[in-house]
Amino acid sequence: MSLAPHIRPKSYLHRAHFLLSWHVVVQTEGGCGETENLIDQPAREKRGFIVPDQNNEKQIPPGLSEALYDARNASEGKEAKGFEGPPDLFAEERVDVSCDLCKADEPDMLFEKEKFRYVRCRRCDMVYVTPRLRGIVEQQMVSYDVFAHHSNTIEELIAREHSGKRKRKLQKEVAGFLSYHTTGHILDIGCGLGGFLHAAQEQGWGHAEGIEIARGVAEYVGRYFPVQTRPLEEVHYKADHFDIVRAHNVIEHLPSPKAMVRKVHRILRPGGLFAVSTPNFDSISLKLLGKDWPYICGNDHVYLFDPKTLTCLLKEEGFRVIRLKSKGVHLRRKDHTNGDSRTPLSRVCGAAETMLNLVIRRTLKGHRLCVWAEKI
């Protein structure tokens, strides 16, 4: 994707906040929960990102564009001087896709932004991007690495993740899961810097684990918890294993949300809980901001759900939705690059958004959907 300037930093840091290095944590063949730190080139070779080059020719992994491959190598060699953000690497090969929810190929055009087309499925109303980047997961992983390799904010982000306000919020969230505590196994997909895992551990969850495809983040969190760097669909977990699976700001990134939800159903114990949150395409914020809504970024957010489509997906894959809520409102486009949050107008808008959110939370029109679904 070629991101608009006001979205670019948030788009990458919101999900990729963070990478510490080019280290990686992967699961050993011994089974669930064991981790091994693999450093630099050998790690990437074992993980499948780089194939050893015997002839001094480029060996590009399947699905990874040559531009992203070159950008990663330049980043590792510190050749990209004066880097101010992710390069415009997303104009290359793309692939048309059908609806992941109902498998129909009957799209109606909604709008285009930054050369990405958002469409709505005529059959089930799912909103998605087509054509989208080929090998999107690999593209995202490298993009996060390229951006974070030039970011100096990691210490600040770690401090924020474990700050008092953030910690209290996560502790409150974990406390809501207490009634599901049976085996003590809990999985956080897209665990970021591990704040949720720490909160779970502190409240008696003895087997807290994470998945994080941003490899530097996984290396940091892997000091404290078992962490996988592969997508959930590629990781082997025992069936009926977890009491809770959490996916916060993840499902909108996936090439197949349906495949991920199906895998979650398999690894949850009967009666276990899937807690998922994602941007809400039926939000008031979208109606106010249109294409400036910050969650419209076509290289990264390739599926956008509303209450109907998310509920439909969960029910089709064997879940019973027991809680469906929304929260949050944006009154104007956010600019995270120029100290926007410190201007008087921004403060006024922030106060108004806080007040409006008290009302929005009683509806399904907030910009974030939060769903609890039990495995049937």
N, C-alpha and C positions, 0 to 999 in steps of 0.2 A: 504494500500500500504506500501511496504517497500521502502522508498525513498533512492536514492543515496545521499551521504553526501553533494554534492555540490548543490543539488536541495532542500533538506529538509527544510532549513530555509526559502528560498524564497517561496516554495510551500505553506507553512502554513502561513507565515506572509503576503505574497502577497494578499491572499484572506481573511485570518482570522486576519489580522494585529494586534492584538489589544485588546483582551478582558480585561475589567477592573475588572470584578468580576463575581460572579455567579448570578447576578441579571438578571431579565428578564422584558421586556415590552411587554404586549399583548393587543390586542384590546378587549374592553369591549363589552358586548352585545348591548350597546346603539347605535353602528353603527360606520361608518367611521370617523376616526380622533380622537376618544377618546382613551386615553391611561391610563393604570393603572400600577403602579410599584408594583410588587410582589416580595418579598424578599426570597431568599434562599429556604429551603425545601418546604414551602407551594407553592411557585411559581412553582417549578418543578413538584409538584404534580398536580397543576391545569393545567399546560401546557402539562402534559401527559408524562413527562420524567421518573417519578418515581411513582410507585404504592405503596401505604402504605402497609407495611409488617406487618401482624398481627401475623405471626408465626416465625419471625426471619429467614425467608428463602428468598433467592434472588427472586425478582420480576423484571424480565428483560423485558423492553418494546419490542414489536414485531419488528423484524428487527435489533435489537441491539445485537451485539455479547457479550458473557460473558466476553471476554477479555477487550473489551472497557468499559463495565459496571464496571468491577473491577478497571480498570485504572482510571475512573472518580471518583469512590469512594475513591481510594487511594489518588488521587490528592486533593480531598476535605479535607481528613483527614491529608494531608501533610505527608503521609507515604512514598512517592516516593523521597527518599533522593538522592542528587547528580544528579538530572534530567538534561540531556543534550540535550534533543530533544524528539519528539514523539516516544513512544515505538513501537516496531515492532508488531503491532496488526492486521495486515491486511492479514494474511495468512489463515484466517478461511473461513467461509461459503461464497460461491459465487453463482451467478445464471447466466445461459446463457440467453442472450437477442437477439432479432431480431432487425433489423434496425428500428429506430424510424421514419425515414423520409418516407419510402415507405412500411414498415411493412414486407418486405421480410426477409427470413432467409437463405440468400445465401452469406455467408461471405467468402472472400478470405484473407488468413493470410498475414499480412504485416511484423510484427516483434513482438518480445516479449521483455518487459523490466520490471525488478523487479517482475517477475512472472505474469505480466499483458499482455494479448494478444491484440494487435491492429489489427483490420481487416477492410477491405473495402467491402462495399456492391456491389455485382456484378450488381445489377439492377440500383442503383442511385448514386453510388460512395461515399456514406457517410462513414466516417471513425469513428469507435467507439471501445470501449473496451468490450470484452466478453470472458469469463464470468467476471462479475464485482461484487463488494461487494453487498450483499443483504442488503436492507435498507440503501442505500448509503447516503441519505440526513441525516438520523439520525447518521450514522457513521461520516460524515463530521462535523456535529454540535458538537459531543462529542470530536472529534479530535481537533477541533479549541479550545475548552475549555481546554482540557488537556494541549495542547501546551502553550496557552496563560496564563494559571494559573501559569506557571513556567517562564514566560517572564517578564523582567524588562524594556521593551522598550516602554511601552504605552505612557509615557510622551513625549518621542522623536517622536513617531508616530503622536501624536496629534499636536505637534508643526510643524511637516512637513506638515501635512494635511492643516494647516492654515498658512503656510509660504507665503511670498510674491510671490515667483515664482509659487507655486502651486495655490495660490489664483488667480493670473492673468490668468493662464491657464484655470481654471474653469470659470472665469468670461467671457473669450472669448468664451468658449463653450456655455454658457448660452445665450450670446448675439446673437448667431446664431439661437436661437429658438424664437426670439422675434415675428416673423411674425405669429407664431402659438398661441400666447397669446390671448385667448378668455375668458375662464372661470377662468383662474389663477390656475387651478389644474395641478400639475406636480408630477410625481411619479418616484423615483429613486430606482430601484431594485438592491439590493446589495449596499446599500448606505454607507457602511463603517463608517467612522468617521464623515460623514455629510458635507464635504467640498462643494460638489456640491449643497446640499440643502441650505447651507448658501449663496452661490453665487446666486442661484435662488431667494431666499428671498430678497436679496439686490437689485435685478433688477426687483422687482415688482411682483414676483409670490407669491400671497397671500396665496396659499394653497399648500405648498410644503410638501410632505410626503415621507417616505422611507420604505423599507423592508430590514431587515438584520437578517439573521439566527444566526449570532454570538451574543449570548445573552448579553455579557458584553458590546459590542459595542452598541447594541441597547439601553441598559440602559443609556449609555452616551449620545447618539444622542437624545434619548427620552426626555431629559431635554429641548430640543429646538424645536423638531418637532414630529408629530405623527409617530410612527414607529411600524411596525409589525415584529414579529419574526417567523412567519410561512412562508413557501413557498407561492408564489403568488397564486398557484392553490388552496390553502386552505383558502385564505382570501376573504371575501365578500366585493366587491366594486360595486357601481352602474354601470350599463351599460352606455356607451357613456359619461363617467364622466371626463376623463383626456384630456387635450390638448396635453401633452407630457408624454410618458413613456420611461425611459432610463434604459438600462441594460448593464453596463460596466463590462466586465470580469465575466459574470454570466452564459451564455447559455451553455458553455462547461462543466459546473459542473452538469447539470440537468439530472435526470433519463429519462425525456421526454421533450426535447426542444419543440417538437410540441405542447404539452399540454400548455406550458407556452406561446408560441406565440399565440395560439388560445385564451387564456385568455386575453392577452394584446389587441388583436383585439376587444374583447367584451367590455373592459372598456375604450378604447379610443373613443373619439367622432369621428363622420365622418370627414375625412380630418385631423384627429390628427396624430401626428408623433411618430413613434417608432424608437428610436436611439439605436443601438446595436453595440457593439464591441466584438471581440473574437479573439483568436489566429488563424493564417492563415496556414493551412496545406499545402498550395501551395507556401510557402515562400522560398526565397533564403536561409534564415537562416536554415531551416530544411534540405535543400539539402547540406549545408556546414557542419552541426553539426550532422546530423542523429539522433540517439537515445539520444544524449546529448543535443538536443534542450530542453530548460528549461520548455517548456509547455507540455512535455510528462511525465505525472505522473498519473498512472492509477487509483489511488484511488480517484482522484479529478477531472481530466479532462477526462471525459468518452465519450465525443463527440468532434471531431475536424473537423471544417468546412473549406471549401475553398469558393471562390466566387460563384462557381456553386451551391454547395449544400445549402449555406445560402440563396442565391437568390431564389432557388427552394422552400425552406421551407416557406419563406415569401410570395411568390406568391400563394402558395397552400392555405395559411390561410387568404387570402383576402387583401394583401398589394400590393402596387405599389412601387417598389424600385426607389427612385429618386436620390440617391447618393451612390456610392460604391467606397471606397478608401482604400488604405493600407499605412502603414508606418512602419519604424523600421527595423533594421538588426542586427544580432549577428554574429560576425566573429569567435568567439571562445566560448567555454563553460565558463560560469560565475561561479566563486567560491565565494559565499557570506559569507563563514565561516572563512576565514583566511586573511582578509584585502586585498582581491584580487583587489578591486577597487583602491587601493592606490599604486600599483606597477607601475614602469615605462612602462612595457609592456602593462598593462591594460590601462594606459593613452594614449598610442599610438593607441591601438585598439579602444578606445573610440573616439579619434579624427577621425580615419578612418571611423568608423561607422557613425559619424555625417555627414561627407562629403558624404558617400555613400547614406545616407538617403535622401539627396537632389534629387538624381536620383530615388531611390526606390519609393519615394512618387508619382512619375509620372507613376508608374506601379501598378499592383495588386500582387506584389511579396514581399511586406513587411510582417513582422511577425505578424502584427495586422491588422485585417479587421475592418473598420468603415463603418456602413451602416445606411442610413436614409430610412425609408419606411413609406409611408402614408397609412392610412386606407381608403380603397375604400368603 
